Amino acid sequence: MIVFDFNHIEGCTQSFIHALLSKPIRDFRETAFNNLLYQNANQDVKKIISIVYRYMQESLDE
C-alpha cells in the first residue's frame, strides 16, 4: 500500500496527478488501482484524481 497524504494541499493540477500516477498504473495496473491510497484530499483534489483514474482506465482498455 502506498499512501499519498494531501494534508495542507489546497489544490494541484491534473498534469501533476497524471505525472504522479501514470507510470505506476501503466506498470502495475490493477495492483496500483487497488494499492494507492489518498488521505486528506479535499474535494478539488479528489475530483482531479478521479479524472486521471478514468483517463488511465480508458487508455489501458484500448
N, C-alpha and C positions, 0 to 999 in steps of 0.2 A: 504494500500500500504506500502510495506517495501522497502526501498532504500538502496542498498549496494553501497557505494562510494569507488571506487578503485583509487581515486586520489593519486598520488605518489607511486602506487604499480606497480612495473616493471614486476612482474611475480608471479605465485603461482602454486602449484601442483594440479593435478587432485584430489588427495586424500583430499586436503584441501577443494576444492569446493564441492566435494561429501559430506564431513562431514558437511559442511555449509548448504547444500540444501536438502539432502536426507530425513531427518525427516519431515521438513515442507511439502515436496512434497508428501511423503507417507501419512501423516496425512490429508492433505488438498487438494491434487490432483489438479484439475483444478483451484481451488481458488488460490493455491500457484503459479501455472504457470502464472496465469493472474495478480497477485498482487506483484510479486517480480520484482524489477527494478534494473538495474545495470547501474551506471553512471561512467564515466571517465575510463572505462576499455579499455586497449589497445588491439590490435588485438590478441596477445597471450592469454590474459585472456579471451577474448570473445570466442576464439576457445575452450578453456577448458570448459567454461560454456556451450557451445553448445554441446560438447561431453557428459557432465554429464546430460544435459537435455534429449538428445536422449536415453542415457542408462536408465535413470529413466522412461521415457515414455515406453520404451520397457519392462522394468521389471514390470510396472503396467499393461501392456496389457496381461501378461501371466496368 
